[in-house]
Amino acid sequence: KLTGWMENRGMDDALWLKVEMPAANLDAFIMASPFKDGGLQTNQPYYLYNFKEFIPTPPARFRSGQKSLPNVKTLNMLIDDSNPTNAVVYMMWFEM
């Protein structure tokens, strides 16, 4: 379920999404993403800044990472693992 959205149009366009789902669906979501082959690090604070509008306080447990996409695009993703029943996924697409 999409629960947040933000867009920035400029020299380097960016789009942020916040998606919530049952934790049981998270593995299938990851396997359908560019992160299916890995690339998510546990409690790595580097990518938190990209989601400051959605996450004012860092989650207790999270995974985050970055993947290059075709056409000089990049995807940052952060998964809040704090709640065992509900997963929250934050994504940011932008141009390099």
C-alpha positions as CSV (number, residue, x, y, z in Angstrom):
1,K,0.0,0.0,0.0
2,L,1.4,3.4,-1.0
3,T,1.4,5.6,2.0
4,G,3.8,8.5,1.0
5,W,5.0,10.2,-2.2
6,M,7.2,13.1,-3.0
7,E,8.6,14.4,-6.3
8,N,11.4,16.9,-7.1
9,R,11.6,18.2,-10.6
10,G,14.9,19.9,-11.5
11,M,18.3,19.3,-13.0
12,D,18.3,15.8,-11.4
13,D,14.7,14.6,-11.1
14,A,13.9,12.5,-8.0
15,L,10.9,10.5,-6.8
16,W,10.3,9.2,-3.3
17,L,7.8,6.5,-2.3
18,K,6.8,5.0,1.0
19,V,5.2,1.6,0.8
20,E,3.7,-0.5,3.6
21,M,3.0,-4.2,3.4
22,P,2.6,-7.2,5.6
23,A,6.1,-8.4,6.6
24,A,5.2,-11.8,5.1
25,N,5.2,-10.1,1.6
26,L,8.6,-8.4,2.0
27,D,10.8,-11.2,0.6
28,A,8.7,-11.4,-2.6
29,F,8.9,-7.7,-2.9
30,I,12.7,-7.7,-2.6
31,M,13.0,-10.6,-5.1
32,A,11.1,-8.6,-7.6
33,S,13.4,-5.6,-7.1
34,P,16.9,-4.7,-8.3
35,F,18.0,-5.8,-4.8
36,K,17.2,-9.4,-5.4
37,D,20.9,-10.2,-5.7
38,G,21.8,-8.4,-2.5
39,G,23.1,-5.0,-1.8
40,L,21.2,-4.2,1.4
41,Q,23.2,-3.5,4.5
42,T,21.9,-3.7,8.0
43,N,21.7,-0.5,10.0
44,Q,23.9,1.4,7.6
45,P,23.1,5.1,8.3
46,Y,24.5,6.5,5.0
47,Y,21.1,6.4,3.2
48,L,18.9,7.7,6.1
49,Y,19.5,11.3,4.9
50,N,17.8,10.6,1.6
51,F,14.5,9.8,3.5
52,K,14.6,12.5,6.2
53,E,11.2,13.9,5.1
54,F,9.6,10.4,5.8
55,I,11.8,9.3,8.7
56,P,12.5,12.0,11.2
57,T,13.9,9.4,13.7
58,P,15.9,6.5,12.5
59,P,14.2,3.1,12.9
60,A,15.7,0.7,15.5
61,R,16.4,-1.9,12.8
62,F,16.7,-1.3,9.1
63,R,18.4,-2.3,5.8
64,S,19.4,0.1,3.1
65,G,21.3,0.2,-0.1
66,Q,21.7,1.7,-3.6
67,K,21.5,0.1,-7.1
68,S,22.3,1.6,-10.4
69,L,19.6,1.3,-13.0
70,P,19.6,1.7,-16.8
71,N,19.7,5.2,-18.4
72,V,21.8,6.7,-15.6
73,K,19.2,6.3,-12.9
74,T,19.7,5.1,-9.4
75,L,17.5,3.5,-6.7
76,N,18.1,4.0,-3.0
77,M,16.0,1.7,-0.8
78,L,15.5,1.6,3.0
79,I,13.5,-1.1,4.7
80,D,12.3,-0.5,8.3
81,D,12.5,-3.9,10.0
82,S,11.4,-2.6,13.4
83,N,7.9,-4.1,13.3
84,P,7.7,-7.9,12.9
85,T,4.2,-7.8,11.3
86,N,4.3,-4.7,9.0
87,A,7.2,-3.8,6.7
88,V,7.8,-0.2,5.6
89,V,9.9,0.3,2.5
90,Y,11.2,3.7,1.4
91,M,12.4,4.1,-2.2
92,M,14.1,7.0,-3.9
93,W,14.7,7.1,-7.7
94,F,16.9,9.8,-9.1
95,E,19.1,10.7,-12.1
96,M,22.9,10.8,-11.8
